[in-house]
Amino acid sequence: MKKSQKRVGKEKANSFDRPVLEPNAAGIDVGARQMFVSVPPDRDNQPVRAFDVFTEDLNRLADWLEACGVTTVAMESTGVYWIPLFEILEQRKLKPCLVDARHMKNVPGRRTDWQECQWIQYLHSVGLLRAAFRPNEEVCAVRALMRHRKNLVEMASQHVQHMQKSLTQMNLQIHHVINDLTGVTGMAIVDAILQGERDAAELAKLRDPRIKASLETIRKSLIGNWRREHLFTLKQSRECYSTYQQQIADCDTEIEKLLQTASSRIDRSDKPLPPNKKRKRKQRIDPESAFSVRTEAYKLFGVDLTQVPGLAENVLDLYAEIGCDMSRWASPAQFVSWLALCPDNDVSGGRTLWRGMRKCKNRAAGILRMAAYSLHRSFTPLGDYLRRMKGRLGPAGAITATARKIAVMVYTMVKNQVEYDETRWAEYETQRQKRIEAKLHRQAKRLGYQLVPIQQPAC
């Protein structure tokens, strides 16, 4: 009996000896129907309470936290259920701390919501939880629309596949003859079919002059069996695709309005947009729209990120994910670590037990990987770097290494407000050549040889 009492007393002493870094911390277990909230035990006779998720109940939750003297609140990032409460807490000037559930899942026990919120409150009070990144309200609004637009594009692509399936079932192979069924030629032929045209020769005349396939090849691909049920599915898929295209256009208009009203980091009268040094390509521009991706990105970031190879098409997507405030990361290394574009080393006893990429779904990292992937045939220093890393690390490792280098460039440009300078790559290339030459000299000396440079003949 005495031993058990000593053990209990020792455990209590250890619990009180732990340093409390956030004495005014609360913990919330977020759910779809109820929020379980825990405050420090000395703040209320009932330190754990449950609230419904209606707006009035969430406001009562915030009132109770203020009455208990709470200044910071930790909660799990559960789906999208945390967003209304997060916004209410921000409006009340209570510092919300959004935490990845993986940071707490390794602790056994506490299987109920009632116990989980108390555990979150304790971890937050002793400083063991780290808040996830969330940009300001302007960026969050653009992020919501950009992600919604991506979902619309994915759903539209599904209906393109449905149209291809209906054509295949009728043995119309036009989508194998032309590159894009949703282009000018493809849509014209599909619309003519739905309007009742069945003559393959007449349908082939709708071919755009830029199509590489001959008129005869297109005619042969448009001979099939015109089944009524497949024509019906083709019609519905075409209508759904048109609907989603209109929705995407409306979403683009709303995104343009948000970006044009966003605060600018620079005064373009003092610091005008630098000239475009990239090779100009023909782009389809709406003459009625005054929106320019390059101009708006320059206004938001303060620098022209479109000059970085691979980022011209994804610069607004990147803004929606990371914003333009790089002070959230203390260094480029922290930024790269947050993106999970660097190896995660497991070190114990001074020995590296495991080394590999951390499994993390980061949308910004995905954008940078796509930018790196687009450089496979690019005649730029970044493209040369990608191909060089591909021979050393393989395709996947090369894309990750190039995406990391692009991330460092983005961080440096936005944080220090400097433009992309491709001439600096010449210095790096000179240093790399010197390292290769020194390595060859060391290898030759080890084997008992001496390297002598070849004298170039005078012109």
C-alpha positions in Angstrom: 0.0 0.0 0.0 2.8 2.4 0.9 4.6 1.6 -2.4 1.5 2.4 -4.4 1.0 5.7 -2.5 4.6 6.7 -3.2 4.2 5.9 -6.9 1.0 8.0 -7.1 2.8 10.9 -5.3 5.7 10.7 -7.6 3.5 10.8 -10.7 1.7 13.9 -9.3 5.0 15.6 -8.6 6.2 14.9 -12.1 3.0 16.2 -13.7 3.3 19.5 -11.8 7.0 19.8 -12.5 6.4 20.1 -16.3 6.9 23.7 -17.5 3.7 25.4 -18.7 4.5 27.6 -21.6 0.9 28.5 -22.5 -1.1 28.9 -19.2 -4.1 30.4 -21.0 -4.4 27.5 -23.6 -7.6 25.6 -24.5 -8.1 22.5 -26.6 -10.9 21.7 -29.0 -11.8 18.3 -30.5 -13.5 19.3 -33.8 -16.4 17.2 -35.0 -19.1 17.4 -37.6 -21.9 17.8 -35.1 -20.3 18.8 -31.8 -17.2 20.6 -30.5 -15.6 19.3 -27.3 -13.7 22.1 -25.5 -11.3 21.9 -22.6 -9.9 24.8 -20.6 -7.4 24.8 -17.7 -9.0 23.0 -14.6 -8.7 26.1 -12.4 -10.7 28.4 -14.8 -14.2 26.8 -14.4 -16.1 24.3 -12.3 -16.8 22.4 -15.5 -13.6 22.7 -17.5 -14.8 20.4 -20.3 -17.9 21.2 -22.3 -19.6 20.2 -25.5 -21.1 22.7 -28.0 -23.2 22.2 -31.1 -21.8 23.5 -34.4 -24.5 26.0 -35.1 -23.3 29.6 -35.3 -25.0 30.7 -32.1 -23.4 27.8 -30.3 -20.0 28.6 -31.7 -20.4 32.2 -30.5 -21.3 30.9 -27.0 -18.2 28.7 -27.1 -16.1 31.8 -27.9 -17.8 33.8 -25.1 -17.0 31.0 -22.6 -13.4 30.9 -23.7 -13.1 34.7 -23.2 -14.8 34.4 -19.7 -12.2 31.7 -18.8 -9.3 34.0 -19.8 -8.2 31.9 -22.7 -5.9 33.5 -25.2 -4.9 30.7 -27.5 -6.8 27.6 -28.7 -5.5 24.4 -30.3 -7.7 22.3 -32.6 -7.3 19.5 -35.1 -7.5 20.1 -38.8 -10.5 17.8 -39.3 -11.8 18.1 -42.8 -13.4 21.5 -43.3 -15.3 21.4 -40.0 -12.8 23.6 -38.2 -13.1 26.6 -40.6 -16.2 28.3 -39.2 -14.8 28.0 -35.6 -11.4 29.1 -36.7 -12.8 32.3 -38.3 -14.9 33.1 -35.2 -11.9 32.7 -32.9 -9.8 35.0 -35.2 -12.5 37.7 -35.1 -12.5 37.5 -31.3 -8.7 38.0 -31.2 -8.2 34.5 -29.8 -5.1 33.0 -31.3 -6.1 29.7 -33.0 -3.5 27.0 -33.4 -4.5 24.6 -36.2 -2.6 21.3 -35.6 -2.0 18.3 -37.9 -3.7 15.2 -36.3 -0.6 13.1 -37.1 1.3 15.1 -34.4 -0.9 13.5 -31.7 -2.0 10.1 -33.1 1.0 8.2 -31.7 -0.1 8.6 -28.1 -2.2 5.6 -26.9 -5.4 5.9 -25.0 -7.8 8.9 -24.9 -10.2 7.3 -27.4 -13.2 9.5 -26.7 -13.8 13.1 -27.7 -14.1 14.1 -24.0 -10.6 12.9 -23.3 -9.1 14.0 -26.6 -9.9 17.7 -26.1 -8.2 17.5 -22.6 -5.1 15.9 -24.2 -5.0 18.6 -26.9 -5.2 21.3 -24.2 -2.4 19.8 -22.2 -0.1 19.4 -25.2 -0.7 23.0 -26.2 -0.2 24.3 -22.7 3.3 22.7 -22.5 4.3 23.9 -26.0 4.3 20.5 -27.8 2.0 21.5 -30.6 3.0 23.5 -33.7 0.5 25.5 -35.6 0.0 24.7 -39.3 0.5 27.4 -42.0 -2.6 29.4 -42.9 -2.3 32.6 -45.0 -4.3 35.8 -44.5 -7.9 36.3 -45.4 -7.2 37.7 -48.9 -5.1 34.7 -49.9 -7.6 32.2 -48.4 -10.4 33.6 -50.5 -8.3 33.2 -53.7 -7.3 29.7 -52.5 -10.9 28.6 -52.1 -11.7 29.6 -55.6 -8.5 28.2 -57.2 -9.1 24.8 -55.5 -12.8 24.9 -56.6 -11.7 25.6 -60.2 -9.4 22.6 -60.1 -12.3 20.4 -59.1 -14.3 21.8 -62.0 -11.5 21.0 -64.4 -11.3 17.5 -63.1 -15.1 17.0 -63.4 -15.1 18.4 -67.0 -12.3 16.0 -67.9 -14.5 13.1 -66.8 -17.1 14.1 -69.3 -14.5 14.3 -72.0 -13.7 10.6 -71.2 -17.4 9.9 -71.4 -17.6 11.4 -74.9 -14.7 9.4 -76.0 -16.3 6.2 -74.6 -19.5 6.9 -76.5 -17.6 7.5 -79.8 -15.6 4.3 -79.3 -18.8 2.3 -78.7 -20.0 3.6 -82.1 -16.6 2.8 -83.6 -16.0 6.4 -84.4 -12.2 6.8 -83.9 -11.9 10.5 -84.4 -10.4 11.0 -80.9 -7.5 8.8 -81.9 -6.9 10.7 -85.1 -6.8 14.2 -83.7 -4.8 15.2 -80.6 -7.6 16.9 -78.6 -11.3 16.1 -78.9 -12.2 19.3 -77.1 -10.4 21.4 -79.8 -12.0 23.3 -82.6 -12.2 20.3 -85.0 -13.3 17.8 -82.3 -16.1 19.9 -80.9 -17.3 20.9 -84.4 -17.6 17.3 -85.4 -19.3 16.2 -82.2 -21.8 19.0 -82.5 -22.5 18.2 -86.1 -23.1 14.5 -85.1 -25.6 15.6 -82.4 -27.4 17.8 -84.9 -28.0 14.8 -87.2 -25.1 14.8 -89.7 -24.1 11.2 -90.6 -22.1 11.6 -93.8 -18.5 11.0 -93.0 -17.3 13.1 -95.9 -19.3 16.1 -94.8 -18.1 15.7 -91.2 -14.5 15.5 -92.4 -14.8 18.9 -94.1 -15.0 20.4 -90.6 -11.3 19.7 -90.2 -9.2 22.6 -89.2 -6.4 23.4 -91.6 -3.8 23.0 -88.8 -4.8 19.3 -88.2 -2.0 17.1 -89.4 -4.2 14.1 -90.2 -5.4 14.0 -93.8 -9.0 14.5 -94.9 -9.2 10.9 -96.0 -8.0 9.6 -92.6 -10.6 11.7 -90.8 -13.3 10.5 -93.1 -12.4 6.9 -92.4 -12.4 7.5 -88.7 -16.0 8.8 -88.8 -17.6 5.7 -90.3 -19.4 3.7 -87.6 -22.7 2.4 -86.3 -25.0 5.1 -85.1 -26.6 3.5 -82.1 -29.4 5.5 -80.5 -28.3 4.8 -76.9 -24.7 5.9 -77.5 -25.8 9.1 -79.3 -27.9 9.9 -76.2 -25.0 9.4 -73.8 -22.8 11.5 -76.2 -25.3 14.3 -76.1 -25.6 14.4 -72.3 -21.8 14.2 -71.9 -21.4 17.1 -74.3 -23.9 19.2 -72.5 -22.3 18.5 -69.1 -18.9 19.4 -70.5 -20.3 22.7 -71.8 -21.9 23.4 -68.4 -18.6 22.9 -66.6 -16.7 25.0 -69.1 -19.1 27.9 -68.4 -18.7 27.3 -64.7 -14.9 27.5 -65.1 -15.2 30.7 -67.1 -17.4 32.2 -64.3 -14.9 31.0 -61.7 -12.1 32.7 -63.7 -14.0 35.9 -63.7 -14.5 35.9 -59.9 -10.8 35.0 -59.4 -9.8 38.0 -61.5 -12.0 40.3 -59.5 -10.4 39.1 -56.2 -6.9 39.5 -57.5 -7.5 42.9 -58.9 -8.8 44.1 -55.6 -6.0 42.5 -53.6 -3.5 44.8 -51.9 -0.3 45.5 -53.9 3.2 45.0 -52.5 4.7 47.6 -54.8 4.0 51.0 -56.4 4.2 50.3 -60.1 4.9 54.0 -60.8 8.2 53.7 -58.8 9.0 50.1 -59.7 7.5 49.3 -63.1 7.2 45.7 -64.5 10.5 44.6 -65.9 10.7 43.5 -69.6 9.8 40.0 -70.4 13.1 38.1 -71.2 11.4 34.9 -72.1 10.8 33.8 -75.7 7.3 35.0 -76.5 4.7 32.4 -77.4 1.3 32.9 -79.0 -1.4 32.8 -76.4 -5.1 33.0 -76.6 -6.1 36.3 -75.0 -9.6 37.5 -74.5 -9.8 41.0 -76.1 -12.6 42.0 -73.8 -10.6 41.2 -70.6 -7.9 43.5 -69.3 -6.5 40.8 -66.9 -2.9 39.8 -67.3 -1.4 37.0 -65.2 2.1 38.4 -65.4 1.0 41.9 -64.3 -1.2 40.7 -61.4 1.5 38.3 -60.2 4.0 41.1 -60.2 1.6 43.3 -58.2 1.0 40.5 -55.6 4.6 39.3 -55.1 6.5 42.5 -55.9 8.8 40.6 -58.3 8.3 38.9 -61.6 8.1 35.2 -60.7 7.0 34.3 -64.3 10.6 34.7 -65.4 11.6 31.6 -63.3 11.6 28.7 -65.8 8.5 26.5 -65.3 6.5 28.9 -63.2 4.8 31.1 -65.9 1.6 29.0 -65.9 1.5 28.2 -62.2 2.4 31.5 -60.5 -1.2 32.3 -59.4 -1.7 28.8 -58.1 1.4 29.2 -56.0 0.2 32.5 -54.7 -3.1 30.8 -53.6 -1.2 28.2 -51.6 1.7 30.2 -49.9 0.7 33.8 -50.3 3.4 36.5 -50.5 4.5 36.8 -46.8 7.7 34.8 -46.6 8.4 35.9 -43.0 6.4 32.9 -41.9 9.5 30.9 -42.6 12.8 32.0 -41.0 15.0 30.7 -43.8 14.9 28.9 -47.2 15.7 25.7 -45.5 12.6 25.9 -43.3 10.5 26.8 -46.4 11.8 23.7 -48.2 11.3 21.5 -45.1 7.7 22.7 -44.9 7.2 21.8 -48.6 8.7 18.3 -47.8 11.1 18.7 -50.7 14.2 17.7 -48.6 15.2 14.3 -47.1 14.1 13.5 -43.6 17.0 12.0 -41.7 16.3 9.7 -38.7 19.4 10.1 -36.5 20.1 8.3 -33.3 23.3 8.1 -31.4 25.1 10.1 -34.0 24.2 7.6 -36.7 21.8 8.1 -39.6 19.3 5.2 -39.3 17.1 6.2 -42.2 17.1 8.8 -44.9 14.2 9.4 -47.3 11.5 11.8 -48.4 8.8 12.5 -45.9 5.3 11.5 -46.9 3.4 14.7 -47.0 0.6 16.0 -49.3 1.5 19.6 -49.9 -0.3 21.4 -52.7 2.5 24.0 -53.1 5.1 21.3 -53.4 2.9 19.7 -56.1 2.9 23.0 -58.1 6.7 23.2 -57.8 7.1 19.6 -58.9 4.9 20.3 -62.0 7.1 23.3 -62.8 10.2 21.1 -62.5 8.6 18.4 -64.7 8.0 20.9 -67.5 11.7 21.6 -67.8 12.7 18.2 -69.3 13.2 19.7 -72.7 14.0 23.3 -71.6 17.2 24.9 -72.8 17.7 26.8 -69.6 20.2 26.4 -66.8 17.4 24.8 -64.7 16.6 22.4 -67.5 20.3 21.4 -67.7 20.3 20.9 -63.9 17.2 18.7 -64.1 18.7 16.5 -66.8 22.0 16.3 -64.9 20.2 15.3 -61.7 18.2 12.7 -63.7 21.4 10.8 -64.6 22.5 10.9 -60.9 19.2 10.5 -58.9 16.7 9.1 -61.4 13.6 10.8 -62.7 11.7 11.1 -59.4 14.8 12.4 -57.5 15.6 14.8 -60.2 12.2 16.4 -60.2 12.3 16.7 -56.4 15.8 18.3 -56.5 14.8 20.8 -59.2 11.5 21.6 -57.4 13.6 22.3 -54.3 15.9 24.7 -56.2 12.8 26.5 -57.6 11.4 26.8 -54.1 14.7 28.4 -52.9 14.5 30.8 -55.8 10.9 31.8 -55.0 11.7 32.3 -51.4 14.8 34.4 -52.1 13.1 36.5 -54.7 10.0 37.3 -52.7 11.7 37.7 -49.4 14.5 40.0 -50.6 12.6 41.5 -53.5 15.1 40.7 -56.2 14.5 39.7 -59.8 15.5 36.4 -61.4 19.0 36.7 -62.8 20.0 33.9 -65.2 23.5 35.2 -65.5 24.3 34.0 -62.0 24.1 30.5 -63.3 27.3 31.1 -65.2 29.1 31.6 -61.9 27.7 28.3 -60.6 28.7 26.5 -63.8 32.3 27.8 -63.5 32.5 26.6 -59.9 31.1 23.2 -61.0 33.7 22.9 -63.7 36.4 23.7 -61.2 35.1 21.0 -58.8 35.1 18.4 -61.7 38.6 19.3 -62.7 39.9 19.1 -59.1 38.2 15.7 -58.7 39.8 14.4 -62.0 43.3 15.6 -60.8 42.8 13.8 -57.5 41.8 10.6 -59.2 44.7 10.7 -61.6 47.2 11.4 -58.8 45.8 8.4 -56.8 46.4 6.2 -59.9 49.9 7.6 -60.5 49.1 9.8 -63.4 49.3 13.5 -64.1 46.7 15.4 -66.1 48.1 17.8 -68.6 45.7 20.3 -70.3 45.7 20.3 -74.1 47.0 23.5 -75.6 44.4 25.0 -77.9 45.8 25.9 -81.4 46.0 29.6 -82.0 43.5 30.9 -84.6 
